Amino acid sequence: MLTGIISDSHDNLPAMKAVLGIFTERGVEQVIHAGDLVSPFTLEPFKEAGLPLTVVLGNNEGERKLITERFSAVGFPVHEEPFSLEMMGKSMVVCHRPQTAEPFIGESDIVVFGHNHQLLIETRHNTLVINPGELGGWLFGKKTAVLLKLPQMETEVLEID
């Protein structure tokens, strides 16, 4: 199963459309957004792509209630952090903030977070830790996402133009 992981898109619709296009081309079966969509209008690229999506809210969501309502209404579940799920027999915890994610390292197979906009893929205490970096590209100027292949636990970094 191929999962696309993104975070910190911060209303950058062109970057969102670009990464979702790549996800579609590559056969991604699930998209996880680790927070900071920011505005409710960011729903449109996800609706157009039609890929299954799970969202964890970040600290910069301007309209948490409206984001939750609009995304949930079209079948894209929205969660507060931390959110736990199982995929292909692997336990995963998705957070926005690194400090929220930290206690799950060593307890889950995979921990995903965002917030600091810094790409990170490493194994700590038998946990694959992933920060896909910033999709928005506003802070460091580099737009990134991560592909996660399960159950193999293989990752690939995507740089978005």
C-alpha positions as CSV (number, residue, x, y, z in Angstrom):
1,M,0.0,0.0,0.0
2,L,1.4,3.4,-1.0
3,T,0.6,6.3,1.3
4,G,1.3,10.0,0.6
5,I,2.2,12.0,3.6
6,I,2.1,15.8,3.7
7,S,2.0,18.6,6.2
8,D,2.1,22.4,6.5
9,S,0.6,23.2,3.2
10,H,-0.5,26.6,4.5
11,D,-3.0,27.4,1.7
12,N,-0.5,26.8,-1.1
13,L,-3.1,25.5,-3.7
14,P,-0.6,25.1,-6.6
15,A,1.7,22.9,-4.4
16,M,-1.3,20.9,-3.2
17,K,-2.5,20.3,-6.8
18,A,1.0,19.4,-7.9
19,V,1.6,16.8,-5.1
20,L,-1.9,15.3,-5.5
21,G,-1.2,14.9,-9.2
22,I,2.0,13.1,-8.4
23,F,0.2,11.0,-5.8
24,T,-2.4,10.0,-8.4
25,E,0.3,9.2,-11.0
26,R,2.2,7.0,-8.5
27,G,-0.9,5.1,-7.4
28,V,-1.2,6.4,-3.8
29,E,-4.0,4.7,-2.0
30,Q,-4.2,7.0,1.1
31,V,-3.2,10.6,1.8
32,I,-2.4,11.7,5.3
33,H,-2.1,15.5,6.1
34,A,-0.4,16.2,9.4
35,G,-1.8,19.6,9.9
36,D,-1.8,23.3,9.0
37,L,-4.1,23.2,5.9
38,V,-5.1,26.7,7.3
39,S,-8.3,27.5,5.3
40,P,-11.5,25.6,4.5
41,F,-11.1,26.4,0.7
42,T,-8.1,23.9,0.7
43,L,-10.7,21.2,0.4
44,E,-11.1,21.7,-3.4
45,P,-7.8,20.1,-4.6
46,F,-8.5,17.1,-2.4
47,K,-12.0,16.7,-3.8
48,E,-10.7,17.0,-7.3
49,A,-8.0,14.4,-6.8
50,G,-10.5,12.0,-5.2
51,L,-7.9,10.2,-3.1
52,P,-8.8,8.9,0.4
53,L,-7.6,11.5,2.9
54,T,-7.2,11.7,6.6
55,V,-6.4,15.1,8.3
56,V,-5.0,15.9,11.7
57,L,-5.5,19.5,12.6
58,G,-2.5,21.8,13.2
59,N,-2.0,24.9,15.2
60,N,-2.6,27.3,12.3
61,E,-6.0,26.2,11.2
62,G,-7.9,29.4,10.7
63,E,-11.4,27.8,10.8
64,R,-11.1,24.5,12.7
65,K,-14.8,24.0,12.9
66,L,-15.5,24.8,9.2
67,I,-12.5,22.7,8.0
68,T,-13.8,19.8,10.1
69,E,-17.3,20.2,8.8
70,R,-16.4,20.6,5.1
71,F,-13.8,17.9,4.9
72,S,-15.9,15.4,6.9
73,A,-19.0,16.1,4.8
74,V,-17.2,14.6,1.8
75,G,-15.8,11.6,3.6
76,F,-12.4,13.0,4.6
77,P,-12.1,12.4,8.4
78,V,-10.6,15.2,10.4
79,H,-9.0,14.6,13.8
80,E,-7.4,16.3,16.7
81,E,-3.8,15.2,17.5
82,P,-2.8,12.6,18.4
83,F,-4.7,10.3,16.0
84,S,-3.9,6.5,16.0
85,L,-4.7,4.2,13.1
86,E,-3.5,0.9,11.7
87,M,-2.5,0.4,8.1
88,M,-1.3,-2.9,6.6
89,G,-0.7,-4.3,10.1
90,K,1.4,-1.4,11.2
91,S,0.4,1.0,14.0
92,M,0.7,4.7,13.2
93,V,0.2,7.8,15.2
94,V,-0.3,11.1,13.4
95,C,0.3,14.4,15.2
96,H,1.0,17.9,14.2
97,R,3.5,19.0,16.9
98,P,6.7,17.1,17.5
99,Q,6.2,17.3,21.3
100,T,2.9,15.5,20.9
101,A,4.5,12.8,18.8
102,E,7.5,12.2,21.0
103,P,5.8,9.9,23.6
104,F,4.7,7.5,20.8
105,I,8.2,6.9,19.5
106,G,9.1,3.4,20.6
107,E,5.4,2.6,21.2
108,S,4.1,2.7,17.6
109,D,5.6,1.3,14.3
110,I,5.2,4.7,12.6
111,V,5.0,8.3,14.0
112,V,4.1,11.2,11.6
113,F,4.3,14.8,12.6
114,G,4.8,18.3,11.0
115,H,4.8,21.8,12.5
116,N,8.5,22.7,12.3
117,H,8.5,22.4,8.4
118,Q,11.7,20.3,8.5
119,L,11.9,17.1,6.5
120,L,12.9,14.2,8.7
121,I,12.9,10.4,8.1
122,E,14.6,8.3,10.7
123,T,14.2,5.2,12.8
124,R,14.3,5.7,16.6
125,H,13.5,3.0,19.1
126,N,12.2,0.7,16.3
127,T,9.7,3.4,15.2
128,L,9.8,5.0,11.8
129,V,9.6,8.7,12.4
130,I,8.4,10.9,9.5
131,N,8.1,14.7,9.2
132,P,7.3,15.3,5.5
133,G,8.6,18.9,5.7
134,E,6.6,21.8,4.4
135,L,4.3,21.4,1.4
136,G,3.7,25.1,1.4
137,G,7.3,26.1,0.9
138,W,6.8,29.4,2.7
139,L,9.3,29.0,5.4
140,F,12.3,27.3,3.8
141,G,11.4,27.5,0.2
142,K,11.5,23.8,-0.4
143,K,8.2,21.9,-1.0
144,T,8.3,18.3,0.1
145,A,6.1,15.2,0.7
146,V,6.9,11.6,1.6
147,L,5.7,8.4,0.0
148,L,5.4,5.5,2.5
149,K,5.2,1.9,1.1
150,L,3.6,-0.5,3.5
151,P,4.1,-3.1,4.9
152,Q,7.7,-2.7,3.7
153,M,8.2,0.5,5.6
154,E,10.0,2.0,2.6
155,T,10.0,5.8,2.1
156,E,10.7,8.2,-0.7
157,V,11.0,12.0,-0.5
158,L,9.3,14.0,-3.2
159,E,10.3,17.5,-4.1
160,I,7.5,19.5,-5.6
161,D,8.1,22.2,-8.2
